[in-house]
Amino acid sequence: KSLSQRIPAPDPAKYANISDGIDWLNPYVVVHANQAEIISHQVPRERISIPVGEVLSELKSLPNSAWPYGRVVALSESGPQVGDIAKIRSNLIYLKQELERNGVTVDLWP
């Protein structure tokens, strides 16, 4: 099943006032130059490092309990690394478009 078939639309009232990543309960995706990291506080394996192209399928594998705010993820770039800034930005843009194309709302974090 696609995420839109099993996870409800996002409920901004549940996350609009969250300003610290430690308080974010939905999946949080950090984009690096050669991979992405999914952080989920709702599953036993809290951090998952995978190729950028596998993020959507990994998000689909998370249980419904990992989505208390509905179908929304926090997305951010990793800290700047010399020579990798363009690749990180490119990966962020790709992931944002891919997630939105598949019905996932993206909340960009600094």
N, C-alpha and C positions, 0 to 999 in steps of 0.2 A: 504494500500500500504506500501511496505517496504521503508525505507529511500533511498535505492539505486535506487528505481523506481521514486522517486519524487525530490530528492535533487541531484544536480550534484556532480561529483567527486571534491575533494578539489582543490583549486587553491593556492598553496603555495606562489605565488607572492603577494597575498593579506594579508598574515599573517606572513611571514618569519621574518620580522623585528620587530614584536611586542614583547616587553620584560616585559610589565607590564600588569597584569590581568585586570586592569581597562580599558585598551584599547582593550581587546579581545571582539569581538562582537558575536562570535558563542557561543553555550552552553559551559559552564565551569562546570565540575563535580569535587566536592571535596569529597573524600572518608573518612568516619569516621569508627569507630569500629562497630557500629550497624546500620548505615544508610549511605546514600549518599545525597549530596546536589547538586541540579542543579541550576546554576545561569545563567539566560538569560536576557540580557538587551533589548531584542526585544519583550517581552511579559509583560503584566501588572503585573503579579505576579512574581517578580524578583527572589525569592529564593524558591525552592521547596525541602523539606526534605522528602525522601522516603526510603523504604527498598532497599538495594543494588540490589536485584533481579528484581526490577521494573524500573530500570534506562532506559533500552532500550525501553520499552513501553512508558515511559514518554517522552523520546526524540522523538519517533515517533509521539507523539501527538502535538509537537511544530509546529507552522506554518512555512511555507517555509521562511518567512522573518527572522526567527531566525537563518538562515544558510547562511549569506552573503559570507562566505569563501568556501562554499560547504560542503561536508559531513566530517567534522572534528570537534572533541571536544578537549578542553584542559582538562587534567586529572591530579589531584594532591592529595596527602595525606593531611589530616588535620594535624594540629600541633600535636606533640607527646603528648600522654597522658599515664601516667604510667600504665603499664600492658596491654595496648591496641595496642602497636606497631605491634605485630605479626598479630593481627586481621585486623588492618588497611592495612598492607602490603598484606595480603591474599585477602582482598576485592579489592585492587587496581589491583592485578594480575588477579583476576577473571573478573573484569570489562573490563580491557584492552583486554583480550582474547575474551570476549563476544562481545564487540563492533567491534573488528577487524573481527571476524567471521561473523558479520552482515554487513560488508562493510563500517564501520565507521573508518576513520583514527584517531588515538590517538596521540595527541601532549602532551607528559609528561612535566609537569611543576614542578619546585622545590617546 
